[in-house]
Amino acid sequence: MKKIIAIIFINFVITQIIRAQVITAVPCDMLGMSVNVGSQQTAISIYHSGQYMTHPQSQNIFTWEFTDQQGNILHLDTLVDESTISFGHSWSLTDTIDVAVKFVNDSANLDAWYINQGLPVNGSSINCLFEDQLFWSTGASTTWGSWTFVHGNPGIDITNINESQIDESKLKIYPSPTSNFLNFEGPKEDYSLKILNLQGQSFHEMKNVSGIQKIDVSFLPSGLFFLNVNYKKGNQTIRFIKQ
């Protein structure tokens, strides 16, 4: 009888553990964006997989930003509990458009996924950044085309980045992504800058410079980087992608 009770108790505990480990969120690099079939030359519709793969869905917040290669903002929008962003536009079909979306859900928890993978838990919620580029792709023998992502980048967890420092309103950096050089329109006063990765590791530093700088980044590995700028009025950070 005691053995039967013990077995029942063990099964109960196992059942509770399994229930507790139901995966309601997956890491940023398992999520992504895709252009919907309904997109046209003058309209765009982009689907984000984070909406259906992260729960509770009502707490999913997507902050979208579309810019041209000079850093001019073409479209901004914040969506809650929505998988798709759709809007009309007047972009030239010869333009390449930068797309960035920040995806957060403070109520989601990744611990169940880490447990399932045999990894230590850290209590992380969803805090993702997705960046890519769009261009109008046509076939060799037809004028018909579609908006297509250049890189197909997955998301990046930006939990370890001090986001309170990220203020791109006064800084211009282009092109992004870039393979060789980065143009940075900095303050007219003297400033110093550092190029950092997601872990805060410094890869390059410049001191006592001012105005526009052309920065050689060809030596950097591919990935997301941050340009941290220190000057008299404060400290700001702007992101860019190295191809």
Residue frames as qw, qx, qy, qz and C-alpha x, y, z in Angstrom:
[[0.000, 0.885, 0.465, 0.000, 0.00, 0.00, 0.00],
 [0.312, -0.788, 0.105, 0.520, 2.85, 2.38, 0.91],
 [0.421, -0.113, 0.597, 0.674, 4.51, 1.65, -2.45],
 [0.210, 0.634, 0.656, 0.350, 1.28, 2.47, -4.29],
 [0.147, -0.937, -0.242, 0.203, 0.94, 5.76, -2.40],
 [0.423, -0.572, 0.330, 0.621, 4.57, 6.58, -3.11],
 [0.383, 0.191, 0.669, 0.607, 4.11, 5.89, -6.83],
 [0.077, 0.826, 0.534, 0.163, 0.98, 8.05, -6.93],
 [0.283, -0.876, -0.038, 0.389, 2.84, 10.85, -5.14],
 [0.443, -0.320, 0.494, 0.677, 5.81, 10.66, -7.52],
 [0.289, 0.458, 0.680, 0.495, 3.50, 10.71, -10.56],
 [0.062, -0.917, -0.388, 0.064, 1.71, 13.71, -9.11],
 [0.358, -0.733, 0.181, 0.549, 4.98, 15.60, -8.58],
 [0.415, -0.039, 0.626, 0.659, 6.18, 14.76, -12.10],
 [0.188, 0.689, 0.636, 0.292, 2.86, 15.93, -13.55],
 [0.163, -0.935, -0.193, 0.249, 3.12, 19.23, -11.70],
 [0.416, -0.515, 0.390, 0.640, 6.71, 19.75, -12.91],
 [0.360, 0.261, 0.691, 0.570, 5.70, 19.04, -16.51],
 [0.055, 0.855, 0.505, 0.105, 2.80, 21.47, -16.22],
 [0.295, -0.860, 0.007, 0.417, 5.09, 24.10, -14.74],
 [0.400, -0.376, 0.526, 0.649, 7.48, 23.69, -17.63],
 [0.518, 0.671, 0.520, 0.104, 4.97, 24.42, -20.39],
 [0.415, -0.095, 0.234, 0.874, 6.88, 26.59, -22.84],
 [0.185, 0.851, 0.458, -0.181, 5.12, 29.94, -23.33],
 [0.182, 0.942, -0.208, -0.191, 8.06, 31.82, -24.88],
 [0.894, 0.117, 0.123, 0.414, 11.17, 31.02, -26.91],
 [0.447, -0.503, 0.116, 0.731, 14.42, 33.02, -27.25],
 [0.260, 0.772, -0.054, -0.577, 14.74, 35.97, -29.61],
 [0.037, 0.483, -0.724, -0.491, 16.90, 34.10, -32.12],
 [0.233, 0.211, 0.944, 0.098, 14.06, 31.62, -32.72],
 [0.287, 0.758, 0.475, -0.342, 11.72, 34.40, -33.84],
 [0.334, -0.093, 0.449, 0.824, 11.66, 36.49, -36.99],
 [0.376, 0.565, 0.120, -0.724, 9.86, 38.68, -39.54],
 [0.385, 0.159, 0.786, 0.457, 8.41, 37.75, -42.92],
 [0.238, 0.208, -0.199, -0.928, 6.80, 39.82, -45.69],
 [0.561, 0.340, 0.666, -0.355, 3.18, 38.90, -46.31],
 [0.418, 0.279, 0.717, 0.484, 1.99, 37.91, -49.78],
 [0.145, 0.853, 0.501, 0.003, -0.42, 40.85, -49.86],
 [0.290, -0.668, 0.118, 0.675, 2.41, 43.41, -49.97],
 [0.588, 0.714, 0.328, 0.192, 2.49, 45.57, -53.10],
 [0.530, 0.401, 0.009, 0.748, 4.66, 48.23, -54.74],
 [0.082, -0.544, 0.085, -0.831, 2.96, 50.95, -52.66],
 [0.714, -0.514, 0.094, -0.466, 1.95, 48.94, -49.58],
 [0.343, 0.360, -0.829, 0.256, 3.78, 46.71, -47.13],
 [0.814, -0.420, 0.009, -0.402, 2.56, 44.03, -44.73],
 [0.357, 0.441, -0.774, 0.281, 5.01, 42.27, -42.41],
 [0.845, -0.408, -0.263, -0.226, 4.24, 39.38, -40.08],
 [0.009, 0.605, -0.679, 0.416, 6.11, 38.83, -36.80],
 [0.686, -0.102, -0.718, -0.059, 6.25, 35.30, -35.37],
 [0.143, 0.142, -0.657, 0.727, 6.71, 36.61, -31.84],
 [0.520, -0.185, 0.059, -0.832, 2.98, 37.24, -31.48],
 [0.888, -0.087, -0.252, -0.376, 1.97, 33.57, -31.71],
 [0.775, 0.109, -0.545, 0.299, 5.04, 32.12, -30.00],
 [0.205, 0.149, -0.527, 0.811, 4.97, 34.31, -26.88],
 [0.464, -0.630, -0.539, -0.312, 2.31, 34.32, -24.16],
 [0.322, 0.647, 0.631, -0.283, 0.41, 36.06, -22.72],
 [0.420, 0.422, 0.470, 0.652, -0.24, 37.53, -26.16],
 [0.088, -0.922, -0.351, -0.139, -2.09, 40.52, -24.70],
 [0.453, -0.813, 0.119, 0.345, 1.25, 41.74, -23.28],
 [0.690, 0.127, 0.377, 0.605, 3.18, 41.55, -26.56],
 [0.090, 0.921, 0.055, -0.376, 4.41, 45.02, -27.60],
 [0.705, 0.225, 0.361, 0.567, 6.04, 45.65, -31.00],
 [0.008, -0.869, 0.011, 0.495, 7.67, 49.01, -31.73],
 [0.740, 0.388, 0.396, 0.382, 8.35, 49.31, -35.48],
 [0.052, -0.820, 0.169, 0.545, 10.66, 51.74, -37.29],
 [0.744, 0.441, 0.372, 0.337, 11.28, 52.05, -41.04],
 [0.140, -0.838, 0.174, 0.498, 14.08, 54.32, -42.28],
 [0.730, 0.675, -0.090, 0.056, 15.92, 55.06, -45.52],
 [0.848, 0.102, -0.161, 0.495, 19.67, 54.76, -46.05],
 [0.203, 0.557, -0.183, 0.784, 20.22, 58.35, -44.85],
 [0.213, -0.149, -0.738, 0.623, 18.53, 57.61, -41.53],
 [0.357, -0.102, -0.041, -0.928, 15.27, 59.46, -42.32],
 [0.313, 0.162, 0.856, -0.379, 12.26, 57.93, -40.60],
 [0.248, -0.066, -0.647, -0.718, 9.64, 56.73, -43.09],
 [0.668, -0.400, -0.405, -0.479, 7.16, 55.06, -40.75],
 [0.026, 0.235, -0.776, 0.584, 6.78, 54.52, -37.00],
 [0.701, -0.322, -0.291, -0.565, 4.18, 52.46, -35.17],
 [0.116, -0.253, 0.856, -0.436, 3.67, 50.62, -31.88],
 [0.695, -0.132, -0.489, -0.510, 1.37, 47.60, -31.91],
 [0.351, -0.278, 0.750, -0.487, 0.02, 45.65, -28.94],
 [0.599, 0.145, 0.754, -0.227, -1.23, 42.07, -29.33],
 [0.656, 0.675, -0.011, -0.337, -0.86, 42.28, -33.14],
 [0.811, -0.106, 0.466, 0.338, 1.10, 39.92, -35.38],
 [0.549, 0.419, 0.441, 0.573, 1.18, 42.10, -38.50],
 [0.053, -0.642, -0.044, 0.763, 2.05, 45.68, -39.41],
 [0.441, 0.481, 0.622, 0.433, 0.46, 47.01, -42.63],
 [0.021, 0.790, 0.134, -0.598, 0.55, 50.47, -44.23],
 [0.630, 0.717, 0.212, 0.208, 0.74, 52.30, -47.54],
 [0.490, -0.592, 0.208, 0.605, 3.98, 53.99, -48.62],
 [0.510, 0.852, -0.019, -0.120, 5.63, 55.98, -51.41],
 [0.545, -0.536, 0.531, 0.365, 9.06, 54.36, -51.40],
 [0.488, 0.621, -0.479, -0.384, 10.91, 54.12, -54.68],
 [0.996, 0.033, 0.025, -0.080, 11.31, 50.56, -55.90],
 [0.664, 0.514, -0.375, 0.394, 15.04, 51.23, -56.17],
 [0.247, -0.704, 0.421, -0.517, 15.37, 52.06, -52.46],
 [0.592, -0.069, -0.765, 0.243, 16.63, 49.74, -49.76],
 [0.459, -0.669, -0.029, -0.584, 14.64, 50.21, -46.56],
 [0.214, 0.219, -0.808, 0.503, 15.97, 49.58, -43.05],
 [0.673, -0.472, -0.351, -0.448, 13.48, 47.83, -40.76],
 [0.201, 0.204, -0.762, 0.581, 13.84, 47.64, -36.97],
 [0.640, -0.504, -0.294, -0.499, 11.34, 46.33, -34.43],
 [0.004, -0.310, 0.768, -0.560, 11.71, 46.03, -30.69],
 [0.695, -0.297, -0.539, -0.372, 9.59, 43.25, -29.18],
 [0.005, -0.282, 0.716, -0.639, 8.98, 43.12, -25.42],
 [0.701, -0.425, -0.422, -0.388, 6.74, 41.13, -23.10],
 [0.081, -0.530, 0.620, -0.573, 7.53, 41.63, -19.40],
 [0.770, -0.200, 0.343, -0.500, 5.04, 38.93, -18.40],
 [0.908, 0.288, -0.297, -0.061, 6.59, 36.22, -20.58],
 [0.510, -0.668, 0.541, -0.026, 9.21, 33.98, -18.99],
 [0.623, 0.531, -0.554, -0.152, 11.90, 31.94, -20.74],
 [0.372, -0.477, 0.753, -0.261, 12.71, 29.65, -17.81],
 [0.859, 0.130, 0.427, -0.252, 10.56, 26.78, -19.12],
 [0.743, 0.640, -0.194, -0.020, 12.43, 26.82, -22.42],
 [0.105, 0.701, -0.667, 0.228, 15.82, 26.81, -20.65],
 [0.622, -0.262, 0.668, -0.314, 14.72, 23.89, -18.42],
 [0.889, 0.365, 0.195, -0.196, 13.54, 22.00, -21.50],
 [0.631, 0.687, -0.333, 0.136, 16.98, 22.49, -23.07],
 [0.869, -0.255, -0.240, 0.350, 18.81, 21.45, -19.92],
 [0.368, 0.477, -0.147, 0.785, 20.16, 24.98, -19.38],
 [0.256, -0.336, -0.569, 0.706, 20.26, 27.07, -16.18],
 [0.016, 0.825, 0.525, 0.209, 17.33, 29.44, -15.74],
 [0.351, 0.006, -0.148, 0.925, 17.77, 33.20, -15.34],
 [0.056, 0.651, 0.576, -0.491, 14.23, 34.56, -15.11],
 [0.097, -0.179, 0.358, 0.911, 14.54, 36.44, -18.40],
 [0.489, 0.622, 0.462, -0.399, 11.48, 37.94, -20.08],
 [0.623, 0.497, 0.430, 0.423, 11.16, 38.80, -23.78],
 [0.072, -0.886, 0.076, 0.452, 13.31, 41.80, -24.78],
 [0.716, 0.152, 0.521, 0.439, 14.24, 41.42, -28.45],
 [0.161, 0.730, -0.196, -0.635, 15.58, 43.58, -31.24],
 [0.715, 0.330, 0.562, 0.252, 15.06, 42.64, -34.91],
 [0.098, 0.769, -0.223, -0.591, 16.88, 44.51, -37.69],
 [0.628, 0.189, 0.654, 0.378, 16.96, 43.86, -41.42],
 [0.100, 0.420, -0.276, -0.859, 16.59, 45.51, -44.83],
 [0.617, 0.504, 0.580, -0.173, 13.88, 45.37, -47.50],
 [0.019, 0.396, -0.491, -0.776, 14.27, 45.68, -51.27],
 [0.747, 0.412, 0.135, -0.504, 11.98, 45.20, -54.26],
 [0.376, -0.279, 0.837, 0.284, 12.99, 41.89, -55.84],
 [0.715, 0.483, -0.033, -0.504, 12.04, 41.04, -59.44],
 [0.852, 0.023, 0.492, 0.179, 12.66, 37.99, -61.59],
 [0.326, -0.324, 0.523, 0.718, 14.96, 38.06, -64.62],
 [0.080, 0.212, 0.756, 0.614, 12.15, 37.57, -67.12],
 [0.182, -0.720, -0.637, -0.206, 9.26, 39.51, -65.51],
 [0.021, 0.526, -0.140, 0.839, 8.46, 42.95, -64.09],
 [0.709, -0.588, -0.249, -0.300, 6.47, 41.39, -61.26],
 [0.386, 0.369, -0.627, 0.567, 8.21, 41.52, -57.92],
 [0.655, -0.643, -0.389, -0.075, 7.88, 41.54, -54.16],
 [0.174, -0.821, 0.400, -0.367, 9.38, 43.19, -51.10],
 [0.916, -0.006, -0.368, 0.158, 12.06, 40.84, -49.79],
 [0.549, -0.804, 0.214, 0.078, 14.26, 40.82, -46.71],
 [0.422, 0.744, -0.516, 0.046, 17.95, 41.06, -47.55],
 [0.093, 0.497, -0.805, 0.311, 19.38, 39.12, -44.63],
 [0.769, -0.281, -0.518, -0.248, 16.62, 37.13, -42.91],
 [0.158, 0.391, -0.650, 0.632, 18.09, 38.10, -39.52],
 [0.530, -0.498, -0.683, 0.064, 16.74, 36.47, -36.34],
 [0.314, -0.896, -0.058, -0.307, 16.15, 38.51, -33.21],
 [0.498, 0.288, -0.540, 0.614, 18.80, 39.48, -30.68],
 [0.540, -0.692, -0.454, 0.154, 18.28, 39.60, -26.91],
 [0.261, 0.614, -0.150, 0.730, 19.14, 43.13, -25.75],
 [0.646, -0.697, -0.311, -0.025, 18.50, 42.57, -22.04],
 [0.721, -0.355, -0.085, 0.588, 22.16, 43.27, -21.18],
 [0.324, 0.396, 0.165, 0.843, 22.22, 46.57, -23.07],
 [0.106, -0.466, -0.442, 0.759, 21.58, 49.71, -21.02],
 [0.230, 0.589, 0.636, 0.443, 18.65, 50.88, -23.10],
 [0.147, -0.898, -0.292, 0.296, 18.26, 54.12, -21.13],
 [0.320, -0.566, 0.331, 0.685, 21.39, 55.29, -22.95],
 [0.376, 0.235, 0.712, 0.545, 20.06, 54.52, -26.43],
 [0.207, 0.801, 0.283, -0.485, 18.93, 57.83, -27.94],
 [0.559, 0.143, 0.541, 0.613, 19.26, 58.06, -31.68],
 [0.214, 0.888, 0.399, -0.080, 17.38, 61.34, -32.19],
 [0.027, -0.944, 0.210, 0.253, 20.57, 63.45, -32.36],
 [0.381, -0.462, 0.721, 0.347, 22.88, 60.92, -33.98],
 [0.791, 0.510, -0.070, -0.331, 23.07, 59.74, -37.58],
 [0.397, -0.433, 0.783, 0.204, 24.92, 56.63, -38.63],
 [0.822, 0.479, 0.166, -0.259, 24.90, 55.02, -42.06],
 [0.697, -0.070, -0.445, -0.557, 24.89, 52.72, -43.89],
 [0.331, -0.226, 0.837, -0.373, 23.61, 49.93, -41.71],
 [0.880, -0.307, 0.217, 0.290, 24.23, 47.10, -42.38],
 [0.272, 0.881, -0.375, -0.097, 27.77, 47.88, -43.54],
 [0.971, 0.077, -0.082, 0.213, 30.74, 45.78, -44.57],
 [0.669, 0.272, -0.134, 0.678, 33.63, 48.26, -44.58],
 [0.186, 0.143, -0.220, 0.947, 32.98, 51.83, -43.46],
 [0.186, -0.712, -0.660, 0.151, 30.51, 53.58, -41.18],
 [0.130, 0.473, 0.063, 0.869, 29.63, 57.26, -41.58],
 [0.373, -0.592, -0.616, 0.361, 28.82, 58.95, -38.28],
 [0.041, 0.680, 0.116, 0.723, 27.42, 62.47, -37.98],
 [0.543, -0.391, -0.565, 0.483, 28.49, 63.39, -34.47],
 [0.191, -0.912, -0.255, 0.258, 28.32, 66.56, -32.36],
 [0.426, 0.822, -0.101, 0.363, 30.21, 69.64, -33.55],
 [0.356, -0.804, 0.420, -0.222, 31.93, 69.81, -30.18],
 [0.216, 0.454, -0.860, 0.086, 34.72, 67.41, -29.16],
 [0.875, -0.205, 0.156, -0.410, 33.60, 63.89, -28.31],
 [0.080, -0.391, 0.915, 0.057, 34.94, 60.38, -27.86],
 [0.839, 0.090, -0.127, -0.521, 33.38, 57.18, -29.14],
 [0.292, -0.305, 0.906, -0.043, 33.58, 53.45, -28.56],
 [0.689, 0.095, -0.512, -0.504, 32.25, 50.51, -30.58],
 [0.383, -0.250, 0.785, -0.418, 30.80, 47.85, -28.27],
 [0.369, -0.095, -0.857, -0.348, 29.18, 44.47, -28.79],
 [0.622, -0.513, -0.382, -0.451, 26.13, 43.13, -26.92],
 [0.783, -0.370, -0.399, 0.302, 28.29, 42.01, -24.01],
 [0.244, -0.966, 0.021, 0.087, 29.84, 45.46, -23.62],
 [0.755, -0.207, 0.287, 0.551, 33.23, 44.45, -25.04],
 [0.141, 0.875, -0.119, -0.447, 35.07, 47.37, -26.66],
 [0.825, 0.277, 0.366, 0.330, 36.36, 46.85, -30.23],
 [0.453, 0.445, 0.161, 0.756, 37.39, 50.36, -31.26],
 [0.288, -0.793, -0.335, 0.419, 37.86, 53.77, -29.64],
 [0.387, 0.528, 0.140, 0.743, 38.37, 57.34, -30.87],
 [0.361, -0.678, -0.378, 0.517, 39.07, 60.39, -28.68],
 [0.119, -0.633, 0.044, 0.764, 38.99, 64.18, -29.16],
 [0.201, 0.212, 0.691, 0.662, 37.15, 64.12, -32.49],
 [0.270, 0.481, 0.348, -0.758, 34.27, 66.27, -33.73],
 [0.500, 0.464, -0.234, -0.693, 31.69, 66.41, -36.51],
 [0.917, 0.278, -0.086, -0.274, 31.46, 63.76, -39.22],
 [0.327, -0.539, 0.771, 0.090, 33.68, 60.69, -38.97],
 [0.821, 0.302, -0.392, -0.286, 34.28, 57.86, -41.44],
 [0.547, -0.506, 0.633, -0.210, 35.00, 54.79, -39.35],
 [0.488, 0.327, -0.781, -0.209, 36.65, 51.63, -40.66],
 [0.708, -0.242, 0.477, -0.460, 34.66, 48.65, -39.30],
 [0.740, 0.365, -0.505, -0.252, 35.89, 46.03, -41.78],
 [0.244, 0.343, -0.851, 0.315, 37.74, 44.23, -38.96],
 [0.526, -0.142, 0.504, -0.670, 34.57, 43.61, -36.93],
 [0.122, 0.124, 0.980, 0.101, 32.84, 40.21, -36.99],
 [0.290, -0.363, -0.552, -0.692, 29.30, 40.10, -38.36],
 [0.334, -0.488, -0.757, 0.279, 26.55, 41.05, -35.92],
 [0.170, -0.900, -0.292, -0.275, 24.88, 43.84, -33.95],
 [0.539, -0.022, -0.299, 0.787, 27.11, 46.56, -32.45],
 [0.179, -0.917, -0.349, 0.075, 26.62, 49.78, -30.50],
 [0.435, 0.444, -0.089, 0.778, 28.40, 53.09, -31.02],
 [0.445, -0.747, -0.401, 0.287, 28.69, 54.81, -27.64],
 [0.337, 0.608, 0.033, 0.718, 29.37, 58.56, -27.77],
 [0.468, -0.642, -0.372, 0.480, 30.56, 60.73, -24.87],
 [0.285, 0.492, 0.101, 0.816, 30.52, 64.54, -25.13],
 [0.048, 0.157, -0.397, 0.903, 29.95, 67.56, -22.94],
 [0.543, -0.170, -0.030, -0.822, 26.14, 67.37, -23.02],
 [0.828, -0.163, 0.343, -0.412, 25.90, 63.69, -22.19],
 [0.230, -0.269, 0.918, 0.179, 26.27, 60.09, -23.29],
 [0.750, 0.337, 0.057, -0.566, 24.36, 58.48, -26.15],
 [0.411, -0.184, 0.869, 0.206, 24.36, 55.14, -27.91],
 [0.665, 0.457, -0.126, -0.577, 23.27, 54.16, -31.42],
 [0.769, -0.069, 0.634, 0.046, 23.12, 50.67, -32.94],
 [0.488, 0.609, -0.431, -0.453, 24.39, 49.36, -36.28],
 [0.949, 0.027, 0.310, -0.042, 24.84, 46.02, -38.04],
 [0.040, -0.640, 0.680, 0.354, 28.15, 44.77, -39.38],
 [0.898, 0.302, -0.108, -0.301, 27.71, 42.39, -42.33]]
